């Protein structure tokens, strides 16, 4: 079968399974015993070297194959189960056609059949357990209701009704005639669509099936191998239609239809709190497969809806913590696979987010997950030298830093951002659990204090920070400073971590941290002033939105005395104001993209859930210092609230999780974007912080 060239897909977990090359076996036949002469010894050594070479190569290939098997899981990754039209069974007895929201769906979209004059309806039922999602499909020339009855008849009988039911009706079709292996779908108005290769033989795939099984790549080429595999697994290959082998470049199939659907989700579970403003709250109209909310719904009832979503996200973070305290950093829901790699800064950031959540939801499971996360984090902390030995007052002081043990180099490394986030995580944890034992509290405060010393010793001449150092693996002595390694976000992280540490120390009277609080505040404000002065000189397209700096600005506005830091505080306010104005101008509004509403709320045309969440997170952080400026304050609120419309569409809820391989594992977590299934713990952590902050201010925000 031919394969296309071109760039590799950005979602590597969805690539087809690879097979290793077969190495040829070499067999040497010896006719007579080797004589022990100088020449024969040389020949024997040479032959032994060749044998060792091939043995090493074989072992290497075996290791590669094992890694590939582990990395590209060969288990059945295809979801959901689809019941073939030809194997119809007596179905579920629930009459979904009688539901008022379903009737409305059909009244609005079922006036005319679009599949050669017929109505085509899907009915998906699930209890959100692995292997327990089923899709029935019905086609009728009579009515959409009749098509639904046919689809429902295919579903397995269940004593108790399925708690989650999703109904889709096909509403529009675009046909690509004489489609071959190298054809592409071209520029469609949206990437959310279903596929039909043959309506009569059931080669029809819901948009959710296309997305969950990656049947189309990012360049809009069909993945024929995956389509064939999925069709076989779901029973579609039993009809008269089958895919050609495409061995001839001229081979085509009659057509490929791209279709759109309108959908309703019936949520019969009792565990999902519903907002008071949603009529008939157990039935939700979906857009591109996920639920959407109006702006008034987001702030209704003092932000109860936002708190519910934040709680679900916090539970996802909690269940992603392993017994060792290590988290599931990345996860691919399509294949139920956790890739290699880890990030300690985001590990600490997740603990920070869980601490924020625990203030609102006291949960024993969350508490234990936080303890395990902190334990794993503290195991990375070791004695470290002060990075900048030129600071005379720091030269003889002891410090600690978080050390990366997973580096493959002959040395250990420590990154500034990890140390700053660790300070923040420890202090927030201690603030949430004030009754923790004095011994544990004292040890953690001592660690935070010495981490702060390390961060303080990273300040070079008041003009830059040392972002990364290398340490001897045996002695932890400083080998060198990597001045080429610079991460812009480290400035904001350092400024906020030190300022927040002082604020919490004052609140809880942590004496060990209060004795040097002036030094911490001096560095925090100086780092913030340095970066903000730089950013304010940039043109608007180059102006970076730094949520950590905005967090720092809010803390410093309260902590810094007016008389001494008036110049700083004036600049900080100007920076906050400009951040609001630029974010507002670069946000996609509802009127700008009416044909693709799931992009409303993003910034700079960036679909990243994390990128959108940090905007609302940063804007919400500066609400308090903007209260004196009504116009800017309202602009910040409106911009942050609109971004939530997009953020919540990237959260895995029943309607999106049911089509993935392991639904209970992903519920509440956030995908990278509306077009990507990949999950990373920092995406969920930032969304938790954003939702909690916006819920806190919801009572002050009224949408007209």
N, C-alpha and C positions, 0 to 999 in steps of 0.2 A: 504494500500500500504506500502511496506517495505521502510525503510529509512536506509541509510548507516550511520555508525558511522564515527569517524575521526575528524580532526580539522575543525574548523569553517572557512569559506571562508574569505579571507582578505578584500573582497569588500562587506561589510555587506548590502549595499543598494540593492543588487541584490538577497537577500535571498527570498524564497517564503513567502507569507503572512501567518501569524500565527493566530490561533484562540484561544481565552482564554478558560480555563476550566469552566464547568458549576458547580457552587457551589450548593449543595443540600439545599433545604429549610427545615427549622425546624419549625414545628407548634405544639404548646402546647395547649391541650384542657383541660379546667378547668371545673370540674363538679359542683362545688359549690363555692360560694363566699369565699374569703380568710378571715379568722378571724384575728383580730388585736391582736395577742398575740406576745410574745417575739420571740417564735419559728417561727411563720408565717412571722414576719417581716424579720427574717433572711433569710427564704426561698424566700420571695419576693425580697429581695435585691440580693440574689444569682441569681434568675431568671432574674432580671433586668440586672445584670452584664453580664449574658449569652447573653441576647438580644442585649445589647450594643456591646458586642464582635462581634456577627454576623453582626450587622449593620455596625460596623467599617470595618469588613472584606469585606462586600458588597461594601461599599463606596470605599475602597482601590482597589478592583478588577475593579470597574467602572472607577476609575481614570487610572488604568493600561491599560484598554481597550481603553480609549480615547487617551492616550499617544501613544499606538501602532497604532491606526488608523491615528493619525497625523504623526507619525514617519515613518510608512510603508504605504505610500499613496496608497489607494485602487483604485484610478482612473486608467483608462486604460493607462498603461505605455509602451505599446508595439508599437514600431515603426520599420519600416515604414508600410504603408498600402501595402498589396500585392494583386494584382488582380489575381483571380483564372483562370487557363487555361480554365476551363469549362464555364466561364462566360465572354467570350471574347467580347469586345466592339470595335467599330470603333475608331481607335487610333489616335495619334498625326500625323499630316501630314508632319512633318519635316523628310527628308530622311537622317538619320544618316549614312546609309550605304555608302553615297557618300562622306563623309568626308575623306580627305586623311589620317588623322591619324588613323581613324577607319579601313580604307582599309589596312594600314600598320600593324595594330594589327592583323587582320585576316590573312594576308599573312604570318606573322611570327609565328602565333600560331594556325591557322585554317587549317593546311594541312591534318589533320586527326581527325575525331570525336573520342572522348574518352569515351562517354557514350554509350556503346554497339554499337559502330560504328557511333553514331549520334553526331551532334554538339549541344552544349547547351550554350545559350547566355542569359545574364541578361541585362535589360535596366532599369536604375533608373532615374527618373526625379524629380526635386524638385524646389520650389521657396524659400526654406529655411524658411518656416513658419510652425507653428505647424499643424499637420495633413495634410500636403501638400507635402508628399514624397510618390511616387508610384514606385513599382517594377513590371516590366513585365518580363516574362520568355518565351523563345522560344526554341523548340527542332526540329531539322531537320536532315534528312539523306542526304540532297542535299548539303548544304553549310552553313558556318557560317553566311553569309549575309542573307540567307533565314531564319535562326533561329532568327536573329535580327529583321527581318521584322515581324515575328510572335510575338516576344516579344513586339515590338513597337505597334502592333495592339491592345494589351491589355490596353494600357495606355489611360487615359481619354483625350478627346479632349479639347484643350485650344486655345482660340483666339490668344493670344500671346504665342510664344514659351517659354517653360520652360527655365530659364536662366542657369540651371545646369543639365547636362546630363552625366550619368556615364554608361559605357558599359563594361561588364565583359564577358570573354569567359572561360569556364572550360578547363583547360590544363592538368590536371593530377589527378589521383584518387588512393587512397589506401583503400582497402576493409578490413573490419573486419567482418568475417563470424560468424553466429550464436551468435549474440550479446544479452546478458541478462542485467538485471538491475544492476548487480554488476560489469560488465565489465568496463575496462578503456581503453582509447585510447593509452596508453603507451607513449614511448619516440618518439615524432615526431620531425623532424628537426626544426619546427617553430610552434608557438602557433597561427598563423594566417591561418585559414583554414575554408572552408565551410563544411556543413554536408548534407548528403542525406540519408534518411531512406527508400525512395521509389521514384525512378526517374519517374515512370509511373504515379503516383498519386500526383506528385507535392510536395512531402514532402522533399523539397530541400531548404536549407537556405544559403544565401550568407555569406561569412566570416564576413561582417559588421553586418548582422543580428545576427550571433552567438555572436559577441562581444557586440553589443548594448543591447542584451537581456540576456546576461550571460547564454547561453544555455549549457555551459561547465564550470565546476568549476576549481579551480587552481590545483586540483589533477588529472585533465583530466578525470573526471567522467561526463557522460551526466546528466543534470538536467532534468529528465523525466517529472516532474510536470510542469516545465516552458515550456518545448517543447510542451507538450499537450496544455497548456493554449495559447501559442503563435500561435500554429497551428489552434486552434479554432478561435482566434481573426482574423487571416489572411485568413480564408476560406479554409485552407488546409484539414480540417477534413471532408470535404464534399465528398471526393472520397471513393473508396472501401477499401483503406488502413486505418487502425486505430491502435493506440498504444494498446498493450495488457495491462491488469490491473496488471500484474506481481504479482498476488496474490500467485502464485506458484513459488518457487525458481528456478524451472527448465524452466520457461517460457522464450523463446527467440524470437527475430525477425530475419528474414533471414540474414540481413546484415546492417552494418552502413558504409557508404562511406565517407571518408574524402577527400575533393578535394581542388585543388588550382586553382586560376584564374589569368589571366592577364587583366589589366584594363586600360581604357582611360577615362579621365575627359574632357568634353567639357564645358568650362566656357564662357557663353555668356553674363555675367554681365558686366556693364561698370564701376563698382565701384572698381574693383580689378586691381590695377596697375600691369603691367607685366614687367619682366626684359627684357632688349633689346637683350640678348643673346639666349633666348628661341625661336627656330623657331616655327612658327604657334602658337603664345603664348596663344591662347584661347583653345588649346588642350594639355593636359598634360598626360604623361604616369605615372601611379601610381605604387607604390610598396607597397604591403601589405595594400592597401586601402588609402594610402596617398602619396602626391607628394614628390619628393626628388630633390635635386639640386646638381649640380657638384660644385667643389670648385671655378672654375673660375666664375660661375654664382653668387656666393655669394658676390664676391668683384667687380663685374662689375658695371660700371657707378657710381663709388664712393660710393658703398654700398647702392644704392637706394632700392634694394630688401630687405635688412636688415631693412632699415628705414620703409618700407611699413609694414613689419611684426611687427615691434616694435609699430607702430602707431595702428595697429589692436589690439595688446595686451593692449596698454594703454587705448583704448576705452573700452575694456572689463572691466578693473579695474574701469574706470569711471562709467560704467553702473551698476557695482556691489555695488555702494554706495547708501544707502537708504536715505530717507528724514531726518532721525535722524543723519546721518553721519556714522552710523555703516555700515560695509561692509558685503557682503556675503563672509564669511571666507572659508567655505567649501560648495561644491555643487556636487550633484550626477546627472549627465546628463541623466543617464538611467531612473531615476524615477522622474526627475524634482523636486528634494527634497533638502532642505537645512538642514543639521543636526544641532544639538545643539552644543554649545561650541564656544569659541572665544579666540583670542590671540592678546593682545594689542601690543606686539612687532612687530608682522606681520602687524597689522593695521598701525603702524608708518612706517614700511618698505614699505608698499604699497604707502603711501603718498610720501616717498622719491623717489620711482620709478616714480610716476606720475609727480613729480617735474622735474626729469631728462627728461621725455618725453615732458613736456610743453616747455622746452627750444628749442625743435625741431619742435613741432607742437602747435602753438597757437590756442587753441580751447576753445570756451566759455563753452561748456558742460564739458570738462575736468577741466576747471578752477573752475566751480561751484562745481563739485565733490570733488576737492581738498579742497575747502573752508569748505564744510560739514565735510569732513574727519578730518580736523584740528580742527574744532569746537568740534566734539565728543572727539577727543584726549585730548584737553585742559580741558574738563570737568572732566577728571580723575585725574587732577593735584591738589594737596592739599599741605598745609604747612606740613613739615616733620622735624623731628629732624635729626641732623647729625649722621649717623650710628656709626662712630668711635669717641666716645667722648674723647678718649685718645689724639687726635690731639688738642693740646692746642689752636692753632691759629684759629681753626674752632669751638671751643666749644660754643661761644656766637653768632655765625653767623646764619642767617636765611637760610633755604633751602626749596625746594619743591621737591616732588616726585610724580610719577604716582602711583595711588593706585588702587588695584583690588577690586572692590565692589561686584564682582560676587562670591567671595568665600563663602562657606556655613559655615565657621567656625565663632567663636564668636569674631574674630578679623579681621583686614584688613591686607593686605600684599603689599609689594612693591618689585619688582624685578629689579635688576640692569640693565639687558639687555633692559627692556622697557624704562627706563630713558635715557639710552644712545641713543637708536633709536629715542626717542622723541626729544632729542637735535638735532640730525642729521636732522630729518624731518622738524623741525621748521626753522632751519638755511637755508636749501635748499629752503623751501617755500619762505622765505623772500628774498632770493637772486633772485628767479625767478620773484617776484613781488616787485621790488624796489619802485614803486610809490604808494604802499599801504599807507593808512592814517598814519600820524605820531603817532596818539594815539594807533592804533592797533599795529603798529610796535614796539613802546615803550613797550607796555604790553608784546608782544611776546618775545622781547629781554630780558626783566626782568625775564620772566619765564625760558628762556634758561639759563640765568645766574644763577638762583637759582637751576635749575636742575643740572648744572655743579658743583655747590657747593656740592650738595648731592653726586654726583659721586666722587668728590674729597674726600669727607668724608668717602667714602667706602674703601679707601686704608689703609690696615693694615700693619704697620711696613715695608712697601716696599716689602712685600713678598707674599701678597695675597689680594684678594678683598672680600668685603662682598657682597654676591650675593642676599641675601633675608633677609628682616626684617619683623617683625610682629608689628602692631600698634593697639592701643586701638581704638575701633570703635567710641567711643564718643569723646575722647580727642586728638586722634592722638599721644599720648605719646608712646614712644618706649617700647614695652613689652619685646622683646628679639630678638637676632640675630640667624638666622638659619645657623649655620656653616656647617651643613651636606649638604646643598643645594649648589651645585657647577655646573655651566654650562660653559664649556670651551670656547664657542663662545663669552661669555661676555667680555673676555679680549680683543679680537680683536674689538668688538663693542665699548668698552670704548675708546680704543686707537684711533680708527678712528674718532669717534664722536668728541672728544676733538680737535684732529688735524684739522679736517675739519671745526669745529667751528672757530678756530683761523684763518685759511686760508680765510674763507668767511668774517670774521670780518675785517681782513686787507684789503680785496678787497672793502668792502662796508663802511669801517670806522665806524664800530659799537663801539663807545667809551666804552660803558658799558662792553663789552666783552674784549676789548683790554687792559684794565687796569690790568687784572690778566693773560694776555696771557702767561707770562713766567711760571706761576704755571701750567696752562693747558698743555703747551708743556712739562714741566718737568714730569708731571704725564703720559701723553700720551706716551712719549718716554720710560719712566721707565717700564710701563706696557708691551709695545711691547718688550722691551729688555728682561724682565723677561720670557715671554712666548717663545720667539724665542730662547733664551739660552737653555731653557728646550727642545724644539722641535729638536734643532740641535744635541742633544745627542742621539736621538732615532734612532733605526734602520729603514731602508727604509719601511718595511711593517707596522710599527707603526707610521710613520711620518704623521701627520694630515695636510690636505690641508685647510688652513684657509684664505678664501677670504677677510674677514674683516681685518685681519692682513696685507694682501698684499695691501689693500686700504690704511691702516695706513702707511705702509712703504713708499709708493709713496708720500703721503702728507708730511711725516716727512723728506724725502730726500730733499725737497725744503725748508721747514721751519726751520730746525735745522742748526745753524751755524757750519761750518766745523771744526773750531779750537776746539770748546768745545765738540762736539759730534762725533769726528772722529771714535772712537771705536764703537759707536752705529751704525753709518752709514755703516761701513765696515761689521758688522755683519748682518745688514739689507740686504745688497746686496748679501751676501752669502746665506741668507735665501731665497731671491727671486730666485736666481740661482738654488738652490736645489729644490725648489718648481716646477720650470719649468722642470727640469730633471726627477724628480719622476713622475710628471703628464704625461710627454711624454712617459715614459716607461710603465706606467700602462694603457695607452689608447688603446682601440681596434681599430686597423687599418683596412683599406679596404681589405688588403690581408689576414687578419687573420680569417675572417668569411665571405667568399664569398657567402655562402648559406643563410645568414640571414643579409642582408645589412642594415636593420633598427636597428642594434645594433652597427654599425660603429660610432665611436666617443665617446662611453661611457667610463667610468673609473672604474677599479676594477670590471668589470662585473656587475655594478650597473645600472639598467635601469631607475633609478629615473631622471626625467626631472630637478628637482631642483638641485640634486647633480651634474649633468652634467653642468647646467647653471652656478653654482658658480665657477666651474673650469675655464670656459672661461671668466667669469666676473673678477675673481682674476688675471688671466694671463694678460688680457687686461689692468687691472689697473696698472701693472708694466712695460708695454711697454716703457714708457718714461725713466725709470732708467736703462733699458737694452740696450739702443741704442748704447752704447759704445762697447758692446759685440755682434758682428754680428751673431755669431753662436747661442748663447743662445737666442738672440732676435728673430731670424728666427724660432728657435725651439718653442718658446712661441707663435709666430703668427700661425705657422702651426698647433700646438696642439689646440689652441683656435678655429681656423677656422674649423677644423675637428669636433670639438664638436658641432658646429652649425648645421652640417648635421643631427645629432640626435635630437637636441633641436627642430628644426623646424618641425620634424615629429610628435612631441607631441602637436603641436598647432592645435586647432580646426579650420579647414577651411571647405569650402563647402562640400568637398567629405567625410569628417568624421562627420560633424555636422548634415548633412541631415538625418542620420539614428537615431539620438537621439530624445528625446521627444520634446524639445523646442529649435530648432536650433538657432534662433536669440539671445537667451540668452547666448550661449556659444561661439559664433564666436569670434575668436581672443584670447581667453583664452587658457591656457596650461593644458593638462592632466598630471596626476602624472607620467605616463610612456606610452610607446606604447602599453602595455598590460593592462593598467588600465584606466578607464574612469573618476575616481574621480578628482575633481579640488580643488585647495586650492590657496588662493590669493598670498601666498609667491612664489609659483611656477611661476606664471605669472610675479610677480614683479621682481624676479631675472632674468628671461628671458628678460624682458624689458631692464634692466640695461646692460645685456650682449650684446644684439643686438645693442643698441645705442652706446656703447663703440666700438664694432667691426666695426660698420658703420663709426664711426669717423676716424678710422685708415685704412679703406678699401683702400683708395687712395694710401697708402704707401705699400700695400701688393699685390704682383704680384705672381700668381700661374703659374708655368711652366707646 
